[in-house]
Amino acid sequence: MTGKNSILIVDDAKSNLLYLNHLLSGDYLIYTARNAKEAIERANNYRPDLILLDVVMPDISGYEIFEELKKSDRSKDIPIVFITGLSGIEDELKGLNIGADDYITKPFSDAVIKLRIRNQIKIVNQMRTLDKRYEQQTLMTSIAKCFLTDEHSDAICAKTLQLIGEFSNLSQILLFKSDDNGAVLTCKSEWINPNLNLGTRIDSKLELKEPMLSFIKGMSMRGEQCMHSDDPVFKEVLAPYRVSFQSCITAPIFIKGKIYAVLDFSREDEASEWSDSEINLACLVASIFSGVFEREAIEHDLNTVLKLKSELTVEKERAERNSRIKSEFLSRMSHEMRTPMNAIMGMTSLAQSTDDPAKRQKYLEEVKSASKNLLQFINDLLDISDIEKGALSFNPSRLSFSAMLKNIFDETEPLFKKKNLSFSADIDPSVPDILTGDEKRISQVISNLLSNAAKFTGNNGLIQLKAFILNTKNDMLTIQIEVSDNGIGISEDQKKHLFEVFEQVDGGIKRKTGGAGLGLYMSKSMVEMMGGMIWFESELGKGSKFAFTFTATR
């Protein structure tokens, strides 16, 4: 591309064409036509900046050619200057009245022709500059409207790149964003001319190495916004990084002195030079994106601070809650250990001080019961320790399901009688009596659930146990156990933490029930170890149903 303005000369006289071509070709790109057909075709094909049209033509007059040119959308806006040997004022007035931009009579004066043509071309260029500025203002208004919408930033970037690409008739625009240190950039948005058969560049990487990295960083210090491939110094540094098009404008965006993003505008025509307006537009767009990204960076930093603050608040609340729970647990543990120990010591002392065999036997029975409770509590603590270390044992063996349940019911019967609770057990006949499973762990879970049901159910309440086969696969059975009560139920807040260690539904100093709050945490760990799961349904004030599954073989 030469950068010269173009002129179409229409004259049937070959000598005139040669003369005007010789006079003007040093300053302008010249096209010629010797008849109306050639004039109209070349005006539409080449779209010159100015047409010099002879009035007297062999086929139709210059005035008629003028009218034909003004009918075509491709040539109607091209200024036309009549050139003619007709010197009458009427002819000149006719030409100017139909819309000619000027009228030059023969014989020609070199200086006059050059001056008049220069003035016409100057007007053309000024009008184009004004049109370009208006178009750029319209473009910037459209871009501003994009950034005022509620769309996601990625969609806004893509739409903005499309507006710029179509306006400037580019081949491709890419937006790269950098990682934390600015050395590696990733393509996050793109516009590719739909007329080109190009693959997407989204997520492609661009690693800035020396001397490119230093060159771009130096731009910030030098106050430069854009660099382009017409600059020999930049072109030498840039060439190794180009993937598709060598003709480009590159605009790095700096946030807090670091490379935050890079805008890359490119076209396939390597011969054409980048105009000042194109370079200025690229710099202006980069400035807009810079403002957007700076706000984005500030919001990111703010969100990071808020997130950190929120996390610290959560951690503080969790630490305070854990501290409270552990304090309550230690209080419960002290109570659960001292209560049976006091009973053992007190009943032992009474047994030693009496000579009545019946009383001595009664006291010793109380010692035995308290000792069993204390031993169970110690065993629970040891199991908790094993769970925390991941060393909880699993020992399957042959067992009688009915005998195991009878032992559990015998142990929990005193709890039921103490509160006059009604208890029923519904064992599906399809459950085999002889199974292979971990009797100790199954018993512990069922005992925990029955014990909890008794603790949290009021006097004269109801407790039910159900057992049935959930599914069968060869000799492997999945058995489901359900324990239901009509007790106090569980609140929504308590449900969130019910299976956590040290938790208890009515934990605290004023709790009405005993226990250290280990049962459900232990039960969950044991059930999962046996390949099952545990869950519950509860409504405050209306009771609860706990259920679990475990696997066993026939």
LUMBA-695106 format. One line per field, with one value per residue (C-alpha): residue number from 1; residue in three letters; x, y, z. Coordinates in Angstrom, 1 decimal, decimal comma, m for minus. Layout:
BEGIN
padren: NUM; ...;
lumlum: ALA; ...;
px: X; ...;
py: Y; ...;
pz: Z; ...;
***
This chain:
BEGIN
padren: 1; 2; 3; 4; 5; 6; 7; 8; 9; 10; 11; 12; 13; 14; 15; 16; 17; 18; 19; 20; 21; 22; 23; 24; 25; 26; 27; 28; 29; 30; 31; 32; 33; 34; 35; 36; 37; 38; 39; 40; 41; 42; 43; 44; 45; 46; 47; 48; 49; 50; 51; 52; 53; 54; 55; 56; 57; 58; 59; 60; 61; 62; 63; 64; 65; 66; 67; 68; 69; 70; 71; 72; 73; 74; 75; 76; 77; 78; 79; 80; 81; 82; 83; 84; 85; 86; 87; 88; 89; 90; 91; 92; 93; 94; 95; 96; 97; 98; 99; 100; 101; 102; 103; 104; 105; 106; 107; 108; 109; 110; 111; 112; 113; 114; 115; 116; 117; 118; 119; 120; 121; 122; 123; 124; 125; 126; 127; 128; 129; 130; 131; 132; 133; 134; 135; 136; 137; 138; 139; 140; 141; 142; 143; 144; 145; 146; 147; 148; 149; 150; 151; 152; 153; 154; 155; 156; 157; 158; 159; 160; 161; 162; 163; 164; 165; 166; 167; 168; 169; 170; 171; 172; 173; 174; 175; 176; 177; 178; 179; 180; 181; 182; 183; 184; 185; 186; 187; 188; 189; 190; 191; 192; 193; 194; 195; 196; 197; 198; 199; 200; 201; 202; 203; 204; 205; 206; 207; 208; 209; 210; 211; 212; 213; 214; 215; 216; 217; 218; 219; 220; 221; 222; 223; 224; 225; 226; 227; 228; 229; 230; 231; 232; 233; 234; 235; 236; 237; 238; 239; 240; 241; 242; 243; 244; 245; 246; 247; 248; 249; 250; 251; 252; 253; 254; 255; 256; 257; 258; 259; 260; 261; 262; 263; 264; 265; 266; 267; 268; 269; 270; 271; 272; 273; 274; 275; 276; 277; 278; 279; 280; 281; 282; 283; 284; 285; 286; 287; 288; 289; 290; 291; 292; 293; 294; 295; 296; 297; 298; 299; 300; 301; 302; 303; 304; 305; 306; 307; 308; 309; 310; 311; 312; 313; 314; 315; 316; 317; 318; 319; 320; 321; 322; 323; 324; 325; 326; 327; 328; 329; 330; 331; 332; 333; 334; 335; 336; 337; 338; 339; 340; 341; 342; 343; 344; 345; 346; 347; 348; 349; 350; 351; 352; 353; 354; 355; 356; 357; 358; 359; 360; 361; 362; 363; 364; 365; 366; 367; 368; 369; 370; 371; 372; 373; 374; 375; 376; 377; 378; 379; 380; 381; 382; 383; 384; 385; 386; 387; 388; 389; 390; 391; 392; 393; 394; 395; 396; 397; 398; 399; 400; 401; 402; 403; 404; 405; 406; 407; 408; 409; 410; 411; 412; 413; 414; 415; 416; 417; 418; 419; 420; 421; 422; 423; 424; 425; 426; 427; 428; 429; 430; 431; 432; 433; 434; 435; 436; 437; 438; 439; 440; 441; 442; 443; 444; 445; 446; 447; 448; 449; 450; 451; 452; 453; 454; 455; 456; 457; 458; 459; 460; 461; 462; 463; 464; 465; 466; 467; 468; 469; 470; 471; 472; 473; 474; 475; 476; 477; 478; 479; 480; 481; 482; 483; 484; 485; 486; 487; 488; 489; 490; 491; 492; 493; 494; 495; 496; 497; 498; 499; 500; 501; 502; 503; 504; 505; 506; 507; 508; 509; 510; 511; 512; 513; 514; 515; 516; 517; 518; 519; 520; 521; 522; 523; 524; 525; 526; 527; 528; 529; 530; 531; 532; 533; 534; 535; 536; 537; 538; 539; 540; 541; 542; 543; 544; 545; 546; 547; 548; 549; 550; 551; 552; 553; 554;
lumlum: MET; THR; GLY; LYS; ASN; SER; ILE; LEU; ILE; VAL; ASP; ASP; ALA; LYS; SER; ASN; LEU; LEU; TYR; LEU; ASN; HIS; LEU; LEU; SER; GLY; ASP; TYR; LEU; ILE; TYR; THR; ALA; ARG; ASN; ALA; LYS; GLU; ALA; ILE; GLU; ARG; ALA; ASN; ASN; TYR; ARG; PRO; ASP; LEU; ILE; LEU; LEU; ASP; VAL; VAL; MET; PRO; ASP; ILE; SER; GLY; TYR; GLU; ILE; PHE; GLU; GLU; LEU; LYS; LYS; SER; ASP; ARG; SER; LYS; ASP; ILE; PRO; ILE; VAL; PHE; ILE; THR; GLY; LEU; SER; GLY; ILE; GLU; ASP; GLU; LEU; LYS; GLY; LEU; ASN; ILE; GLY; ALA; ASP; ASP; TYR; ILE; THR; LYS; PRO; PHE; SER; ASP; ALA; VAL; ILE; LYS; LEU; ARG; ILE; ARG; ASN; GLN; ILE; LYS; ILE; VAL; ASN; GLN; MET; ARG; THR; LEU; ASP; LYS; ARG; TYR; GLU; GLN; GLN; THR; LEU; MET; THR; SER; ILE; ALA; LYS; CYS; PHE; LEU; THR; ASP; GLU; HIS; SER; ASP; ALA; ILE; CYS; ALA; LYS; THR; LEU; GLN; LEU; ILE; GLY; GLU; PHE; SER; ASN; LEU; SER; GLN; ILE; LEU; LEU; PHE; LYS; SER; ASP; ASP; ASN; GLY; ALA; VAL; LEU; THR; CYS; LYS; SER; GLU; TRP; ILE; ASN; PRO; ASN; LEU; ASN; LEU; GLY; THR; ARG; ILE; ASP; SER; LYS; LEU; GLU; LEU; LYS; GLU; PRO; MET; LEU; SER; PHE; ILE; LYS; GLY; MET; SER; MET; ARG; GLY; GLU; GLN; CYS; MET; HIS; SER; ASP; ASP; PRO; VAL; PHE; LYS; GLU; VAL; LEU; ALA; PRO; TYR; ARG; VAL; SER; PHE; GLN; SER; CYS; ILE; THR; ALA; PRO; ILE; PHE; ILE; LYS; GLY; LYS; ILE; TYR; ALA; VAL; LEU; ASP; PHE; SER; ARG; GLU; ASP; GLU; ALA; SER; GLU; TRP; SER; ASP; SER; GLU; ILE; ASN; LEU; ALA; CYS; LEU; VAL; ALA; SER; ILE; PHE; SER; GLY; VAL; PHE; GLU; ARG; GLU; ALA; ILE; GLU; HIS; ASP; LEU; ASN; THR; VAL; LEU; LYS; LEU; LYS; SER; GLU; LEU; THR; VAL; GLU; LYS; GLU; ARG; ALA; GLU; ARG; ASN; SER; ARG; ILE; LYS; SER; GLU; PHE; LEU; SER; ARG; MET; SER; HIS; GLU; MET; ARG; THR; PRO; MET; ASN; ALA; ILE; MET; GLY; MET; THR; SER; LEU; ALA; GLN; SER; THR; ASP; ASP; PRO; ALA; LYS; ARG; GLN; LYS; TYR; LEU; GLU; GLU; VAL; LYS; SER; ALA; SER; LYS; ASN; LEU; LEU; GLN; PHE; ILE; ASN; ASP; LEU; LEU; ASP; ILE; SER; ASP; ILE; GLU; LYS; GLY; ALA; LEU; SER; PHE; ASN; PRO; SER; ARG; LEU; SER; PHE; SER; ALA; MET; LEU; LYS; ASN; ILE; PHE; ASP; GLU; THR; GLU; PRO; LEU; PHE; LYS; LYS; LYS; ASN; LEU; SER; PHE; SER; ALA; ASP; ILE; ASP; PRO; SER; VAL; PRO; ASP; ILE; LEU; THR; GLY; ASP; GLU; LYS; ARG; ILE; SER; GLN; VAL; ILE; SER; ASN; LEU; LEU; SER; ASN; ALA; ALA; LYS; PHE; THR; GLY; ASN; ASN; GLY; LEU; ILE; GLN; LEU; LYS; ALA; PHE; ILE; LEU; ASN; THR; LYS; ASN; ASP; MET; LEU; THR; ILE; GLN; ILE; GLU; VAL; SER; ASP; ASN; GLY; ILE; GLY; ILE; SER; GLU; ASP; GLN; LYS; LYS; HIS; LEU; PHE; GLU; VAL; PHE; GLU; GLN; VAL; ASP; GLY; GLY; ILE; LYS; ARG; LYS; THR; GLY; GLY; ALA; GLY; LEU; GLY; LEU; TYR; MET; SER; LYS; SER; MET; VAL; GLU; MET; MET; GLY; GLY; MET; ILE; TRP; PHE; GLU; SER; GLU; LEU; GLY; LYS; GLY; SER; LYS; PHE; ALA; PHE; THR; PHE; THR; ALA; THR; ARG;
px: 0,0; 1,6; m0,4; m1,1; m4,6; m6,0; m7,4; m9,5; m9,0; m11,8; m10,9; m11,3; m8,1; m5,1; m2,8; m4,8; m4,5; m0,8; m0,4; m2,4; m0,9; 2,6; 1,7; 0,0; 1,5; 4,3; 1,8; m1,1; m2,1; m3,6; m6,3; m7,5; m10,7; m11,5; m15,2; m18,3; m18,3; m14,7; m15,3; m18,2; m16,5; m13,2; m15,0; m16,9; m13,9; m11,1; m13,2; m10,7; m10,5; m11,2; m12,5; m11,4; m14,1; m14,1; m17,3; m17,1; m17,0; m17,6; m20,5; m22,4; m21,5; m19,6; m22,8; m24,6; m21,6; m21,7; m25,4; m24,7; m21,8; m24,0; m26,6; m24,2; m23,7; m20,0; m19,3; m21,9; m19,8; m16,6; m16,0; m15,9; m14,1; m15,1; m12,2; m13,2; m12,3; m15,7; m15,0; m18,6; m20,0; m23,2; m21,3; m19,4; m22,7; m24,3; m21,5; m21,6; m25,4; m25,6; m23,2; m19,7; m17,1; m15,0; m14,6; m11,3; m11,1; m8,5; m5,8; m4,5; m2,2; 0,0; 0,1; m3,7; m4,5; m2,2; m3,5; m7,2; m6,6; m4,6; m7,5; m10,0; m7,9; m7,3; m11,1; m11,5; m8,9; m10,4; m13,8; m12,4; m10,7; m13,9; m15,9; m13,2; m13,4; m17,2; m17,0; m14,5; m16,7; m19,6; m17,4; m16,3; m19,9; m20,8; m17,8; m18,8; m22,3; m20,9; m19,1; m22,2; m24,2; m24,6; m23,0; m20,1; m16,7; m15,7; m18,8; m18,1; m14,5; m15,6; m18,2; m15,8; m13,1; m15,8; m16,7; m13,1; m12,3; m15,2; m14,7; m11,0; m11,4; m8,7; m8,0; m7,7; m7,7; m6,5; m6,6; m4,0; m4,0; m0,9; m0,2; 1,0; 4,5; 3,5; 5,8; 3,2; 0,1; m3,1; m5,5; m8,8; m10,8; m10,6; m12,2; m11,3; m12,5; m15,2; m14,0; m10,7; m10,5; m8,6; m8,8; m9,5; m6,6; m8,5; m6,4; m3,2; m0,1; 2,4; 5,6; 7,5; 11,2; 14,1; 14,5; 10,8; 10,0; 12,4; 11,3; 7,6; 8,5; 10,6; 7,5; 6,0; 9,1; 9,2; 5,6; 4,7; 1,2; 1,5; 4,2; 3,6; 5,3; 6,1; 8,8; 12,0; 13,3; 10,1; 9,6; 13,0; 12,1; 8,5; 8,9; 9,8; 6,6; 4,2; 2,0; m0,2; 0,1; 3,3; 1,6; 0,4; m0,1; 0,6; m0,6; 0,5; m1,6; 0,2; m1,5; 0,6; 3,7; 3,2; 2,1; m1,6; m2,7; m1,7; m4,0; m2,8; m4,4; m3,3; m4,1; m2,9; m1,8; 1,8; 2,4; 0,0; 1,2; m0,6; m2,1; m1,8; m5,6; m5,4; m2,5; m4,3; m7,4; m5,5; m3,9; m7,3; m8,9; m6,0; m6,6; m10,3; m9,3; m6,7; m9,3; m11,6; m8,8; m7,6; m11,1; m11,1; m7,8; m9,1; m12,2; m10,2; m7,9; m11,0; m12,7; m9,5; m9,4; m13,1; m12,7; m9,7; m11,6; m14,5; m12,3; m10,6; m14,0; m15,1; m11,9; m12,3; m15,9; m14,8; m12,0; m14,3; m16,9; m14,3; m13,0; m16,5; m17,4; m14,1; m14,7; m18,2; m16,8; m14,2; m16,9; m19,1; m16,1; m15,3; m18,9; m19,2; m16,0; m16,6; m20,3; m19,5; m16,3; m18,2; m20,7; m18,0; m16,2; m19,5; m21,0; m17,7; m17,5; m21,1; m20,5; m17,5; m19,4; m22,4; m22,8; m26,1; m25,5; m28,5; m27,4; m23,8; m25,0; m27,1; m24,2; m21,9; m24,4; m24,3; m20,5; m20,7; m23,1; m21,0; m17,8; m19,4; m20,5; m17,0; m15,4; m17,7; m16,8; m13,1; m13,6; m15,4; m12,4; m10,0; m12,2; m12,2; m8,4; m8,3; m10,8; m8,7; m5,5; m7,4; m6,7; m10,2; m10,3; m12,8; m13,2; m15,9; m16,9; m19,9; m22,7; m26,3; m28,3; m31,2; m28,8; m26,9; m30,2; m31,3; m28,1; m28,5; m32,2; m31,2; m28,6; m30,9; m34,0; m33,2; m33,1; m36,5; m38,0; m36,6; m38,7; m41,6; m40,8; m42,7; m40,3; m41,0; m38,8; m39,8; m37,3; m38,1; m38,1; m36,0; m33,0; m30,9; m30,1; m26,5; m24,4; m20,7; m20,0; m18,4; m20,7; m19,0; m19,3; m22,9; m23,8; m22,1; m24,1; m27,5; m26,8; m25,8; m29,0; m31,2; m29,5; m29,9; m33,5; m34,1; m32,2; m34,1; m37,6; m39,8; m41,5; m44,1; m42,7; m42,4; m39,2; m39,3; m36,6; m36,9; m34,4; m34,8; m32,7; m32,2; m30,7; m28,9; m26,0; m25,0; m24,1; m23,6; m26,5; m27,1; m29,1; m30,9; m31,6; m34,0; m34,5; m37,5; m38,7; m41,3; m38,9; m37,7; m36,4; m33,5; m33,3; m32,1; m28,9; m28,1; m28,6; m25,6; m23,1; m24,8; m22,2; m19,2; m17,0; m17,8; m21,3; m24,4; m28,0; m28,3; m24,6; m23,7; m23,9; m27,7; m28,1; m30,8; m29,3; m26,0; m23,3; m20,1; m21,4; m19,3; m21,9; m23,0; m19,5; m18,3; m21,4; m20,8; m17,2; m18,0; m20,9; m18,7; m16,0; m18,5; m19,4; m22,6; m24,0; m26,0; m28,6; m31,5; m34,9; m36,1; m38,6; m38,2; m40,7; m42,0; m39,2; m36,4; m35,6; m32,0; m31,1; m28,0; m26,9; m24,1; m23,0; m22,7; m22,5; m24,8;
py: 0,0; 3,3; 5,7; 8,0; 9,3; 8,1; 9,9; 8,6; 10,7; 10,4; 11,9; 10,6; 12,4; 10,3; 13,3; 14,8; 11,6; 11,4; 15,0; 14,8; 11,4; 12,9; 16,0; 14,2; 10,7; 11,8; 12,8; 10,5; 7,1; 7,5; 5,5; 6,4; 5,8; 6,9; 6,3; 6,2; 2,4; 2,4; 5,4; 3,8; 0,4; 1,8; 4,2; 1,3; m1,1; 1,3; 3,9; 6,7; 9,7; 12,1; 11,9; 14,4; 14,2; 15,6; 17,2; 16,5; 12,7; 10,7; 8,5; 10,5; 13,8; 14,2; 15,5; 12,3; 10,2; 12,4; 11,5; 7,7; 7,9; 9,6; 6,8; 4,1; 3,5; 2,8; 6,1; 8,6; 10,1; 10,6; 14,3; 15,1; 17,9; 18,7; 19,4; 20,9; 23,1; 24,8; 28,2; 29,6; 30,7; 28,7; 25,5; 26,1; 27,0; 23,9; 21,7; 23,3; 23,3; 19,5; 19,0; 19,1; 20,0; 22,2; 23,2; 23,4; 24,8; 24,2; 25,1; 23,8; 25,7; 23,2; 25,3; 25,9; 22,2; 21,0; 23,6; 22,9; 19,1; 19,5; 21,5; 18,9; 16,0; 18,0; 18,4; 14,6; 13,7; 16,1; 14,7; 11,2; 12,2; 13,7; 10,6; 8,4; 10,4; 10,2; 6,4; 6,0; 8,1; 5,8; 2,8; 4,1; 4,8; 1,2; m0,1; 2,0; 0,6; m2,9; m2,2; m0,7; m3,9; m6,6; m9,3; m11,4; m9,8; m12,5; m11,8; m8,1; m8,6; m10,8; m8,3; m5,4; m7,3; m8,0; m4,4; m3,3; m6,1; m5,4; m1,6; m1,8; m4,8; m6,8; m10,5; m11,3; m9,8; m11,7; m10,9; m12,6; m12,5; m13,2; m15,4; m13,9; m13,1; m11,9; m14,2; m16,7; m15,4; m17,3; m16,3; m15,6; m13,9; m13,6; m12,3; m13,9; m12,7; m15,1; m15,0; m16,6; m20,3; m20,1; m22,3; m20,9; m19,6; m19,7; m21,2; m21,1; m20,0; m17,3; m17,4; m14,1; m14,6; m12,3; m9,9; m9,6; m9,5; m6,7; m4,8; m4,9; m4,0; m1,1; 0,3; 1,2; 3,2; 4,9; 5,9; 3,8; 2,3; 0,3; m1,2; m2,3; m4,4; m1,3; m0,4; m2,3; m2,5; m4,1; m6,3; m7,9; m8,7; m9,7; m12,0; m15,2; m14,9; m14,6; m17,6; m16,5; m12,9; m10,9; m7,5; m6,5; m3,9; m5,1; m3,2; m4,5; m3,5; m2,9; m3,1; m2,0; m2,1; m5,7; m7,1; m8,0; m8,5; m8,1; m7,0; m8,2; m6,7; m8,4; m8,6; m10,8; m8,0; m7,6; m5,0; m2,4; 0,0; 0,8; 4,3; 6,7; 6,4; 2,6; 2,8; 5,5; 3,4; 0,3; 2,5; 3,9; 0,4; m0,8; 2,2; 1,2; m2,4; m1,2; 0,7; m2,4; m4,7; m2,4; m2,4; m6,2; m6,4; m4,2; m6,2; m9,4; m8,1; m7,0; m10,3; m12,1; m9,9; m10,5; m14,3; m14,4; m12,5; m14,8; m17,9; m16,5; m15,8; m19,3; m20,7; m18,6; m19,8; m23,4; m23,1; m21,5; m24,2; m27,0; m25,5; m25,3; m28,9; m30,3; m28,4; m29,9; m33,3; m33,1; m32,1; m35,0; m37,4; m36,4; m36,9; m40,3; m41,5; m40,1; m41,4; m45,1; m44,7; m43,1; m45,9; m48,5; m46,9; m46,2; m49,6; m51,3; m49,4; m50,3; m54,0; m54,0; m52,4; m54,7; m58,2; m58,7; m61,2; m59,9; m56,2; m57,2; m59,0; m56,0; m53,7; m55,9; m56,1; m52,3; m52,4; m54,9; m52,7; m49,6; m51,4; m52,6; m49,0; m47,7; m50,5; m49,7; m46,0; m46,9; m49,2; m46,4; m44,1; m46,7; m47,2; m43,4; m43,5; m46,3; m44,5; m41,3; m43,4; m45,4; m48,6; m49,7; m53,5; m55,5; m59,2; m61,1; m64,5; m66,8; m65,4; m66,1; m63,0; m63,9; m64,6; m61,4; m59,4; m61,1; m60,2; m56,5; m56,4; m58,0; m55,3; m52,4; m53,7; m51,9; m48,6; m49,3; m50,4; m47,4; m45,0; m47,5; m47,5; m49,8; m51,7; m53,9; m55,7; m56,7; m59,1; m60,0; m63,9; m63,7; m62,6; m65,8; m66,6; m67,7; m65,0; m64,1; m60,6; m58,6; m59,3; m56,9; m53,9; m54,7; m55,0; m51,8; m49,8; m51,3; m50,8; m47,2; m46,5; m48,2; m46,5; m43,1; m43,7; m44,6; m41,5; m39,0; m40,5; m39,4; m41,7; m44,1; m43,6; m46,0; m47,5; m49,9; m51,9; m53,3; m55,6; m56,7; m57,6; m54,6; m56,6; m59,8; m60,6; m64,3; m65,1; m61,4; m59,8; m56,1; m55,9; m52,7; m52,0; m49,2; m47,8; m45,4; m43,5; m40,8; m38,7; m35,1; m35,1; m33,2; m29,5; m28,3; m26,8; m30,0; m32,2; m30,6; m31,8; m34,9; m37,5; m35,4; m36,5; m35,1; m34,0; m34,6; m33,4; m31,7; m31,1; m28,7; m28,3; m28,3; m31,5; m33,9; m37,1; m38,9; m40,1; m38,6; m37,9; m40,6; m43,1; m41,7; m40,8; m44,3; m45,9; m44,0; m45,1; m48,7; m48,9; m47,5; m50,0; m52,8; m51,4; m49,8; m46,3; m44,6; m41,9; m40,5; m38,7; m36,5; m33,7; m31,7; m32,7; m35,7; m38,3; m39,7; m42,7; m43,9; m46,5; m48,2; m51,0; m53,5; m56,4; m60,0; m63,4; m66,4;
pz: 0,0; m1,2; 1,1; m2,0; m2,8; m6,1; m9,1; m12,1; m15,2; m17,8; m21,3; m24,8; m25,9; m25,4; m25,3; m22,4; m20,5; m21,0; m20,0; m16,8; m15,9; m16,3; m14,3; m11,4; m11,1; m8,8; m6,1; m6,8; m7,9; m11,4; m13,2; m16,7; m18,8; m22,4; m22,5; m20,3; m19,8; m18,7; m16,5; m14,6; m14,3; m13,0; m10,6; m9,1; m9,0; m7,8; m5,9; m6,4; m4,1; m7,0; m10,6; m13,4; m16,0; m19,5; m20,5; m24,2; m24,8; m28,0; m26,8; m24,1; m22,5; m19,3; m17,7; m18,4; m17,1; m14,0; m13,4; m13,9; m11,4; m8,8; m9,1; m8,0; m4,2; m4,8; m6,6; m5,6; m2,8; m5,0; m5,7; m9,5; m11,2; m14,8; m17,2; m20,6; m23,5; m23,3; m21,8; m21,7; m18,4; m19,1; m19,4; m16,1; m14,4; m15,7; m14,4; m11,0; m10,8; m11,3; m8,4; m9,7; m7,1; m9,5; m13,1; m14,9; m18,4; m21,1; m22,0; m18,6; m16,3; m14,5; m11,3; m11,3; m11,9; m9,1; m6,7; m7,4; m7,2; m4,0; m2,5; m3,5; m2,1; 1,1; 1,5; 0,8; 3,5; 6,0; 5,5; 5,8; 9,0; 10,4; 9,3; 11,0; 14,2; 14,2; 13,5; 16,4; 18,7; 17,8; 18,4; 21,8; 22,7; 21,8; 23,8; 26,8; 26,6; 26,7; 30,0; 31,5; 31,2; 33,8; 31,6; 32,7; 32,1; 29,6; 27,5; 27,6; 26,5; 23,6; 22,4; 22,6; 20,6; 18,0; 17,7; 17,2; 14,8; 12,5; 12,7; 11,8; 9,4; 11,2; 11,0; 14,6; 18,1; 21,1; 24,8; 27,0; 30,8; 32,8; 35,8; 39,1; 37,9; 34,4; 32,5; 31,2; 29,5; 28,6; 25,9; 27,7; 24,9; 21,1; 17,9; 14,7; 11,3; 10,3; 6,7; 7,8; 8,4; 11,8; 14,9; 18,3; 20,4; 23,7; 26,5; 24,4; 26,3; 25,5; 27,6; 27,6; 27,5; 27,1; 25,4; 24,8; 28,6; 29,2; 26,1; 27,3; 30,9; 29,6; 27,8; 31,2; 32,1; 28,7; 28,8; 25,7; 25,4; 22,1; 19,9; 16,3; 13,6; 11,5; 14,1; 13,0; 16,6; 17,9; 14,9; 15,5; 19,1; 18,3; 15,3; 17,2; 19,2; 16,3; 15,6; 12,7; 11,5; 11,5; 11,0; 14,5; 17,2; 20,7; 23,7; 27,2; 30,2; 33,5; 36,9; 39,9; 37,7; 36,6; 33,2; 33,8; 30,2; 26,6; 23,7; 20,3; 17,1; 13,8; 10,1; 7,3; 4,9; 5,9; 3,2; 4,7; 7,3; 10,5; 10,4; 13,3; 13,9; 14,1; 16,6; 18,6; 18,7; 19,9; 22,7; 23,6; 23,8; 25,9; 28,3; 28,6; 29,4; 31,8; 33,8; 33,8; 34,9; 37,6; 39,0; 38,6; 40,5; 43,3; 43,6; 43,6; 46,4; 48,3; 47,9; 49,0; 52,1; 52,8; 52,2; 54,5; 57,1; 56,8; 57,0; 60,1; 61,6; 60,9; 62,3; 65,4; 65,8; 65,2; 67,7; 70,3; 69,6; 69,9; 73,1; 74,5; 73,4; 74,8; 78,1; 78,3; 77,4; 80,2; 82,6; 81,4; 81,5; 85,1; 86,0; 84,2; 85,9; 89,4; 89,6; 89,3; 91,3; 94,2; 94,0; 94,1; 97,1; 99,0; 98,5; 99,3; 102,6; 103,4; 102,6; 104,9; 107,8; 107,9; 109,2; 107,5; 104,6; 102,6; 102,8; 102,0; 98,9; 97,8; 98,3; 96,3; 93,4; 93,3; 93,2; 90,4; 88,4; 88,9; 88,0; 84,7; 83,9; 84,6; 82,5; 79,6; 79,8; 79,8; 76,8; 74,9; 75,6; 74,2; 71,2; 70,5; 70,7; 68,2; 65,9; 65,9; 65,1; 62,4; 64,4; 65,2; 65,0; 62,9; 63,8; 62,0; 63,3; 63,4; 65,6; 66,6; 65,7; 68,1; 71,0; 70,4; 70,4; 73,6; 75,4; 74,3; 75,4; 78,8; 79,3; 78,4; 80,1; 83,4; 81,6; 80,1; 83,5; 85,3; 83,1; 82,5; 78,7; 76,4; 74,1; 71,1; 68,6; 65,1; 63,5; 59,9; 59,7; 56,5; 58,6; 59,2; 62,8; 62,1; 60,4; 60,0; 61,2; 64,0; 66,9; 69,3; 66,9; 65,9; 69,6; 70,5; 67,8; 68,7; 72,4; 71,8; 69,8; 72,4; 75,3; 73,6; 72,9; 76,5; 77,7; 75,5; 75,9; 78,7; 81,3; 79,8; 76,3; 73,4; 71,8; 68,8; 67,1; 63,6; 61,7; 58,1; 55,0; 52,7; 49,8; 49,0; 46,7; 46,7; 50,3; 51,2; 53,1; 53,8; 57,0; 58,2; 61,9; 62,9; 66,5; 66,9; 69,9; 70,7; 72,8; 72,8; 69,2; 67,8; 66,8; 63,3; 64,8; 66,7; 63,6; 61,9; 64,5; 65,9; 64,7; 65,7; 68,6; 72,0; 70,9; 72,9; 72,2; 75,6; 76,3; 79,0; 82,8; 82,8; 80,8; 82,1; 80,7; 81,4; 79,0; 77,6; 74,1; 72,4; 71,3; 67,9; 66,8; 67,7; 66,1; 62,8; 62,7; 63,5; 60,9; 58,1; 59,1; 58,5; 55,0; 56,1; 56,7; 59,6; 59,4; 61,3; 61,0; 63,8; 64,6; 67,7; 70,3; 68,3; 68,6; 66,4; 64,2; 63,9; 61,3; 60,1; 57,8; 58,0; 55,8; 56,9; 55,2; 55,8;
***
